[in-house]
Amino acid sequence: MTMKEREESHMDVNRVIYNVPTRKRILALTFNMAFGNRVPVQLLSLLKKKGVTKATFFLTGEWAQRNPGIAKRIRKMGYEIASHGHRHEDYTTHSNVWIERDVKAAQRAILKATGIKTNMIRTPSGDLDSRVIRKLLRMKQTIVHWDTDSLDWKYKNVNKIVRRVIPHLHPGAILLLHGCDPWPQTLKALPIILDGIKKKGYTLVTVNELLSRIRPKAGRKSSGNAG
């Protein structure tokens, strides 16, 4: 890679939102939704029980098609809805033509299920490269990832999940969790995480609220995730 290519790559990465700079004790709780319906239903009930009114859900188009009732419930509960792609496949392995079709398919599916047209996307599994970033930006997509990764898909031990989050909370953070059937451990870790957030004096906001209140700035990407 040439020096120019490295500089362009760095500039592309800096156009992905991982967090926002702020001194306010606010942060965004986000969930990726791609598989199943049992955990998602329990997750929404848990959030209601805990009094959580602000969260951002990244839905795959296929999940929204399979679970329109749950998708509608997410909207009715007042949560923010964004895209997690349509087929949950690695964008870096596909052509720009395929990416455009997938993004638009997800938009259509989410719109049909929820009535929400979204231009905010989190790529499946967080897979990105400069080409994908440029393509999504040309499609007027706001690319939102995270900087605090629970790795709830990887760890079954609840304490490990919690330790991935609570000690790393900071103003403007974007937290990543999942609402998917393969990983019910999220349901056990989430109440502890929510209590920790409250104890540390943080207020939950949506991703768009973070971006509208504060000039966005890309942060350092954390470890990889399953989706």
Protein Blocks (a to p, Z undefined) as FASTA:
>chain_A
ZZklmmmmmmmmmmpcfbdcdfbdcdddddddfedjklmmmmmmmmmmnopabdcddddf
klmmmmmmlmmmmmmnopacddebjnopafklpcfklmmmmmmmmmmmmmmmnopacfbd
cdehhiacfklmmmmmmnopacdddfbdfklmmpmblklmmmmmmmmgcehiacdddddf
klmmlmmmmmmmmmmmmmnopacddfklmmmmpccdddddddddfZZ
